[in-house]
Amino acid sequence: MTIRIERETHRLKTMIRVSGRLQSKHLDELKTQLEGAQRRIALDLNGVTLVDVEIVRFLNACEKGGVELLNCWPYIQEWMIREKGREG
């Protein structure tokens, strides 16, 4: 299954919607979308069905950098918390 990334830019915020199985091989494409944003960034994960550990670490870094994570599934949130604990 492939992923789908949609980007909407509004006056004050850039919304990036992601759907599908988000894996480490998609990181470059996702980083490109985030880096190109000129405004506050919100990452909508509602359509994401599966992630791997590299994505979880990336999401933690995004959140730490001020990216707003929306509609993040509970299992992903729990995994992010566990990874934060491991990173210290």
LOSE-34204 format. One record per residue: x, y, z of N, C-alpha, C, O in turn; residue in one letter. Coordinates in steps of 0.05 Angstrom, whole numbers. Example, Ala and Ser with C-alpha at 12.3 -4.5 7.8 and 13.67 -1.06 7.14 Angstrom:
residues 2
{n.u->264, n.v->-114, n.w->156, ca.u->246, ca.v->-90, ca.w->156, c.u->264, c.v->-66, c.w->156, o.u->285, o.v->-66, o.w->169, code->A}
{n.u->257, n.v->-45, n.w->142, ca.u->273, ca.v->-21, ca.w->143, c.u->258, c.v->1, c.w->157, o.u->268, o.v->23, o.w->161, code->S}
***
This chain:
residues 88
{n.u->17, n.v->-24, n.w->0, ca.u->0, ca.v->0, ca.w->0, c.u->18, c.v->25, c.w->0, o.u->38, o.v->26, o.w->14, code->M}
{n.u->10, n.v->44, n.w->-15, ca.u->25, ca.v->69, ca.w->-16, c.u->13, c.v->89, c.w->4, o.u->-8, o.v->85, o.w->16, code->T}
{n.u->28, n.v->111, n.w->8, ca.u->18, ca.v->132, ca.w->25, c.u->8, c.v->154, c.w->8, o.u->14, o.v->157, o.w->-16, code->I}
{n.u->-8, n.v->171, n.w->20, ca.u->-19, ca.v->194, ca.w->6, c.u->-14, c.v->218, c.w->24, o.u->-20, o.v->218, o.w->48, code->R}
{n.u->-2, n.v->239, n.w->13, ca.u->3, ca.v->263, ca.w->28, c.u->-10, c.v->287, c.w->13, o.u->-6, o.v->292, o.w->-10, code->I}
{n.u->-28, n.v->300, n.w->28, ca.u->-42, ca.v->324, ca.w->17, c.u->-34, c.v->348, c.w->34, o.u->-31, o.v->346, o.w->58, code->E}
{n.u->-30, n.v->370, n.w->20, ca.u->-21, ca.v->394, ca.w->34, c.u->-40, c.v->417, c.w->28, o.u->-46, o.v->422, o.w->5, code->R}
{n.u->-49, n.v->430, n.w->49, ca.u->-66, ca.v->454, ca.w->46, c.u->-52, c.v->477, c.w->61, o.u->-44, o.v->474, o.w->84, code->E}
{n.u->-50, n.v->499, n.w->48, ca.u->-38, ca.v->522, ca.w->61, c.u->-60, c.v->543, c.w->65, o.u->-73, o.v->552, o.w->46, code->T}
{n.u->-63, n.v->552, n.w->90, ca.u->-82, ca.v->573, ca.w->97, c.u->-65, c.v->597, c.w->106, o.u->-41, o.v->596, o.w->106, code->H}
{n.u->-79, n.v->618, n.w->114, ca.u->-64, ca.v->642, ca.w->122, c.u->-45, c.v->637, c.w->145, o.u->-22, o.v->647, o.w->144, code->R}
{n.u->-53, n.v->623, n.w->165, ca.u->-36, ca.v->620, ca.w->188, c.u->-25, c.v->592, c.w->193, o.u->-8, o.v->588, o.w->211, code->L}
{n.u->-34, n.v->573, n.w->177, ca.u->-26, ca.v->545, ca.w->182, c.u->-23, c.v->529, c.w->156, o.u->-38, o.v->534, o.w->137, code->K}
{n.u->-4, n.v->511, n.w->156, ca.u->-2, ca.v->491, ca.w->135, c.u->-11, c.v->464, c.w->146, o.u->0, o.v->455, o.w->166, code->T}
{n.u->-31, n.v->453, n.w->134, ca.u->-42, ca.v->427, ca.w->142, c.u->-32, c.v->405, c.w->123, o.u->-35, o.v->407, o.w->99, code->M}
{n.u->-19, n.v->385, n.w->134, ca.u->-9, ca.v->363, ca.w->118, c.u->-24, c.v->338, c.w->128, o.u->-22, o.v->329, o.w->150, code->I}
{n.u->-40, n.v->327, n.w->109, ca.u->-56, ca.v->302, ca.w->115, c.u->-41, c.v->278, c.w->104, o.u->-33, o.v->278, o.w->81, code->R}
{n.u->-38, n.v->258, n.w->121, ca.u->-24, ca.v->234, ca.w->113, c.u->-42, c.v->210, c.w->116, o.u->-57, o.v->208, o.w->136, code->V}
{n.u->-42, n.v->192, n.w->97, ca.u->-58, ca.v->168, ca.w->99, c.u->-43, c.v->144, c.w->88, o.u->-26, o.v->148, o.w->70, code->S}
{n.u->-49, n.v->121, n.w->98, ca.u->-36, ca.v->96, ca.w->89, c.u->-17, c.v->86, c.w->110, o.u->-18, o.v->93, o.w->133, code->G}
{n.u->1, n.v->68, n.w->101, ca.u->21, ca.v->56, ca.w->119, c.u->46, c.v->73, c.w->117, o.u->60, o.v->72, o.w->97, code->R}
{n.u->51, n.v->87, n.w->138, ca.u->74, ca.v->106, ca.w->138, c.u->98, c.v->92, c.w->149, o.u->99, o.v->84, o.w->172, code->L}
{n.u->118, n.v->89, n.w->132, ca.u->143, ca.v->75, ca.w->139, c.u->167, c.v->92, c.w->135, o.u->166, o.v->113, o.w->122, code->Q}
{n.u->190, n.v->83, n.w->145, ca.u->214, ca.v->99, ca.w->144, c.u->222, c.v->106, c.w->115, o.u->235, o.v->126, o.w->110, code->S}
{n.u->215, n.v->90, n.w->96, ca.u->221, ca.v->96, ca.w->68, c.u->206, c.v->120, c.w->58, o.u->213, o.v->131, o.w->37, code->K}
{n.u->186, n.v->130, n.w->72, ca.u->171, ca.v->153, ca.w->65, c.u->181, c.v->179, c.w->79, o.u->171, o.v->201, o.w->74, code->H}
{n.u->201, n.v->176, n.w->96, ca.u->210, ca.v->199, ca.w->112, c.u->220, c.v->222, c.w->94, o.u->214, o.v->245, o.w->100, code->L}
{n.u->235, n.v->216, n.w->74, ca.u->246, ca.v->238, ca.w->57, c.u->223, c.v->255, c.w->45, o.u->224, o.v->279, o.w->45, code->D}
{n.u->203, n.v->242, n.w->35, ca.u->180, ca.v->256, ca.w->23, c.u->165, c.v->272, c.w->44, o.u->158, o.v->295, o.w->39, code->E}
{n.u->162, n.v->261, n.w->67, ca.u->147, ca.v->275, ca.w->89, c.u->164, c.v->299, c.w->98, o.u->153, o.v->320, o.w->103, code->L}
{n.u->190, n.v->295, n.w->102, ca.u->207, ca.v->317, ca.w->110, c.u->207, c.v->340, c.w->90, o.u->206, o.v->363, o.w->98, code->K}
{n.u->206, n.v->333, n.w->65, ca.u->205, ca.v->354, ca.w->44, c.u->180, c.v->370, c.w->46, o.u->180, o.v->395, o.w->44, code->T}
{n.u->157, n.v->357, n.w->52, ca.u->132, ca.v->371, ca.w->55, c.u->133, c.v->390, c.w->79, o.u->123, o.v->412, o.w->78, code->Q}
{n.u->145, n.v->380, n.w->101, ca.u->146, ca.v->396, ca.w->125, c.u->165, c.v->420, c.w->122, o.u->159, o.v->442, o.w->132, code->L}
{n.u->188, n.v->415, n.w->110, ca.u->208, ca.v->436, ca.w->107, c.u->198, c.v->459, c.w->88, o.u->206, o.v->482, o.w->91, code->E}
{n.u->181, n.v->452, n.w->70, ca.u->171, ca.v->472, ca.w->51, c.u->150, c.v->491, c.w->63, o.u->141, o.v->510, o.w->50, code->G}
{n.u->141, n.v->485, n.w->86, ca.u->119, ca.v->500, ca.w->99, c.u->130, c.v->527, c.w->110, o.u->151, o.v->527, o.w->123, code->A}
{n.u->117, n.v->548, n.w->104, ca.u->125, ca.v->575, ca.w->113, c.u->110, c.v->583, c.w->139, o.u->118, o.v->602, o.w->152, code->Q}
{n.u->90, n.v->569, n.w->146, ca.u->73, ca.v->576, ca.w->169, c.u->73, c.v->554, c.w->190, o.u->88, o.v->534, o.w->187, code->R}
{n.u->57, n.v->558, n.w->211, ca.u->54, ca.v->536, ca.w->231, c.u->45, c.v->511, c.w->217, o.u->30, o.v->512, o.w->197, code->R}
{n.u->54, n.v->489, n.w->226, ca.u->48, ca.v->463, ca.w->213, c.u->31, c.v->446, c.w->231, o.u->36, o.v->443, o.w->255, code->I}
{n.u->10, n.v->434, n.w->219, ca.u->-6, ca.v->413, ca.w->232, c.u->-4, c.v->388, c.w->214, o.u->-8, o.v->390, o.w->190, code->A}
{n.u->1, n.v->366, n.w->227, ca.u->3, ca.v->340, ca.w->213, c.u->-21, c.v->323, c.w->221, o.u->-23, o.v->315, o.w->244, code->L}
{n.u->-39, n.v->319, n.w->203, ca.u->-63, ca.v->303, ca.w->208, c.u->-58, c.v->274, c.w->201, o.u->-53, o.v->267, o.w->178, code->D}
{n.u->-58, n.v->257, n.w->221, ca.u->-52, ca.v->229, ca.w->219, c.u->-76, c.v->211, c.w->218, o.u->-74, o.v->186, o.w->222, code->L}
{n.u->-100, n.v->222, n.w->214, ca.u->-124, ca.v->207, ca.w->216, c.u->-124, c.v->183, c.w->197, o.u->-135, o.v->161, o.w->205, code->N}
{n.u->-113, n.v->185, n.w->173, ca.u->-114, ca.v->164, ca.w->154, c.u->-91, c.v->144, c.w->156, o.u->-89, o.v->125, o.w->140, code->G}
{n.u->-73, n.v->149, n.w->175, ca.u->-50, ca.v->131, ca.w->178, c.u->-59, c.v->105, c.w->192, o.u->-70, o.v->106, o.w->213, code->V}
{n.u->-53, n.v->83, n.w->179, ca.u->-62, ca.v->57, ca.w->189, c.u->-39, c.v->42, c.w->203, o.u->-45, o.v->24, o.w->220, code->T}
{n.u->-14, n.v->48, n.w->197, ca.u->8, ca.v->33, ca.w->208, c.u->33, c.v->50, c.w->207, o.u->37, o.v->65, o.w->188, code->L}
{n.u->50, n.v->48, n.w->227, ca.u->75, ca.v->62, ca.w->228, c.u->97, c.v->43, c.w->237, o.u->92, o.v->22, o.w->248, code->V}
{n.u->122, n.v->51, n.w->232, ca.u->145, ca.v->36, ca.w->243, c.u->160, c.v->53, c.w->263, o.u->152, o.v->77, o.w->267, code->D}
{n.u->180, n.v->43, n.w->276, ca.u->193, ca.v->57, ca.w->297, c.u->207, c.v->82, c.w->288, o.u->208, o.v->102, o.w->303, code->V}
{n.u->217, n.v->83, n.w->264, ca.u->230, ca.v->107, ca.w->254, c.u->210, c.v->130, c.w->251, o.u->216, o.v->153, o.w->256, code->E}
{n.u->186, n.v->123, n.w->242, ca.u->165, ca.v->143, ca.w->240, c.u->157, c.v->153, c.w->268, o.u->153, o.v->177, o.w->271, code->I}
{n.u->155, n.v->136, n.w->287, ca.u->148, ca.v->144, ca.w->315, c.u->169, c.v->163, c.w->325, o.u->163, o.v->184, o.w->337, code->V}
{n.u->195, n.v->158, n.w->320, ca.u->216, ca.v->176, ca.w->329, c.u->214, c.v->202, c.w->314, o.u->219, o.v->224, o.w->326, code->R}
{n.u->208, n.v->201, n.w->288, ca.u->205, ca.v->226, ca.w->272, c.u->181, c.v->242, c.w->283, o.u->184, o.v->267, o.w->285, code->F}
{n.u->159, n.v->229, n.w->290, ca.u->136, ca.v->244, ca.w->301, c.u->143, c.v->257, c.w->327, o.u->134, o.v->279, o.w->332, code->L}
{n.u->159, n.v->244, n.w->344, ca.u->168, ca.v->256, ca.w->369, c.u->184, c.v->281, c.w->363, o.u->181, o.v->301, o.w->377, code->N}
{n.u->202, n.v->279, n.w->344, ca.u->219, ca.v->302, ca.w->337, c.u->202, c.v->325, c.w->326, o.u->206, o.v->348, o.w->332, code->A}
{n.u->182, n.v->318, n.w->310, ca.u->164, ca.v->338, ca.w->299, c.u->149, c.v->353, c.w->321, o.u->148, o.v->377, o.w->322, code->C}
{n.u->138, n.v->337, n.w->340, ca.u->123, ca.v->349, ca.w->362, c.u->141, c.v->367, c.w->379, o.u->133, o.v->388, o.w->387, code->E}
{n.u->165, n.v->357, n.w->384, ca.u->184, ca.v->373, ca.w->399, c.u->191, c.v->399, c.w->385, o.u->197, o.v->420, o.w->397, code->K}
{n.u->191, n.v->399, n.w->358, ca.u->197, ca.v->422, ca.w->342, c.u->174, c.v->441, c.w->338, o.u->176, o.v->461, o.w->323, code->G}
{n.u->150, n.v->434, n.w->349, ca.u->127, ca.v->452, ca.w->348, c.u->106, c.v->444, c.w->327, o.u->87, o.v->459, o.w->323, code->G}
{n.u->110, n.v->422, n.w->314, ca.u->89, ca.v->412, ca.w->295, c.u->66, c.v->401, c.w->311, o.u->70, o.v->385, o.w->330, code->V}
{n.u->42, n.v->410, n.w->304, ca.u->18, ca.v->400, ca.w->318, c.u->9, c.v->374, c.w->305, o.u->5, o.v->372, o.w->281, code->E}
{n.u->7, n.v->353, n.w->321, ca.u->-2, ca.v->327, ca.w->312, c.u->-32, c.v->324, c.w->317, o.u->-42, o.v->326, o.w->340, code->L}
{n.u->-47, n.v->320, n.w->296, ca.u->-76, ca.v->317, ca.w->298, c.u->-85, c.v->289, c.w->291, o.u->-73, o.v->275, o.w->275, code->L}
{n.u->-106, n.v->280, n.w->305, ca.u->-119, ca.v->254, ca.w->299, c.u->-99, c.v->231, c.w->300, o.u->-100, o.v->213, o.w->283, code->N}
{n.u->-82, n.v->232, n.w->319, ca.u->-62, ca.v->211, ca.w->322, c.u->-74, c.v->188, c.w->338, o.u->-85, o.v->191, o.w->360, code->C}
{n.u->-73, n.v->164, n.w->326, ca.u->-85, ca.v->141, ca.w->338, c.u->-73, c.v->135, c.w->366, o.u->-49, o.v->139, o.w->369, code->W}
{n.u->-88, n.v->125, n.w->385, ca.u->-78, ca.v->120, ca.w->412, c.u->-54, c.v->101, c.w->412, o.u->-35, o.v->105, o.w->428, code->P}
{n.u->-53, n.v->81, n.w->395, ca.u->-30, ca.v->63, ca.w->396, c.u->-5, c.v->77, c.w->387, o.u->17, o.v->71, o.w->397, code->Y}
{n.u->-7, n.v->97, n.w->369, ca.u->16, ca.v->112, ca.w->361, c.u->25, c.v->131, c.w->383, o.u->49, o.v->134, o.w->388, code->I}
{n.u->6, n.v->143, n.w->397, ca.u->12, ca.v->161, ca.w->419, c.u->26, c.v->146, c.w->441, o.u->46, o.v->156, o.w->453, code->Q}
{n.u->17, n.v->122, n.w->447, ca.u->29, ca.v->106, ca.w->468, c.u->58, c.v->98, c.w->461, o.u->76, o.v->98, o.w->477, code->E}
{n.u->61, n.v->91, n.w->435, ca.u->88, ca.v->83, ca.w->426, c.u->107, c.v->107, c.w->427, o.u->130, o.v->104, o.w->434, code->W}
{n.u->96, n.v->131, n.w->420, ca.u->112, ca.v->155, ca.w->422, c.u->122, c.v->160, c.w->450, o.u->145, o.v->167, o.w->454, code->M}
{n.u->104, n.v->156, n.w->469, ca.u->111, ca.v->160, ca.w->498, c.u->133, c.v->141, c.w->506, o.u->151, o.v->148, o.w->520, code->I}
{n.u->130, n.v->115, n.w->498, ca.u->150, ca.v->95, ca.w->505, c.u->177, c.v->102, c.w->492, o.u->198, o.v->99, o.w->506, code->R}
{n.u->177, n.v->112, n.w->468, ca.u->202, ca.v->119, ca.w->455, c.u->215, c.v->143, c.w->468, o.u->240, o.v->145, o.w->470, code->E}
{n.u->199, n.v->162, n.w->477, ca.u->210, ca.v->186, ca.w->491, c.u->224, c.v->176, c.w->517, o.u->245, o.v->187, o.w->524, code->K}
{n.u->212, n.v->156, n.w->530, ca.u->225, ca.v->145, ca.w->554, c.u->251, c.v->132, c.w->549, o.u->269, o.v->133, o.w->565, code->G}
{n.u->254, n.v->119, n.w->526, ca.u->278, ca.v->105, ca.w->519, c.u->300, c.v->125, c.w->511, o.u->324, o.v->121, o.w->516, code->R}
{n.u->292, n.v->147, n.w->499, ca.u->311, ca.v->168, ca.w->490, c.u->322, c.v->184, c.w->514, o.u->343, o.v->196, o.w->512, code->E}
{n.u->306, n.v->184, n.w->536, ca.u->314, ca.v->197, ca.w->560, c.u->311, c.v->226, c.w->559, o.u->317, o.v->240, o.w->578, code->G}
***
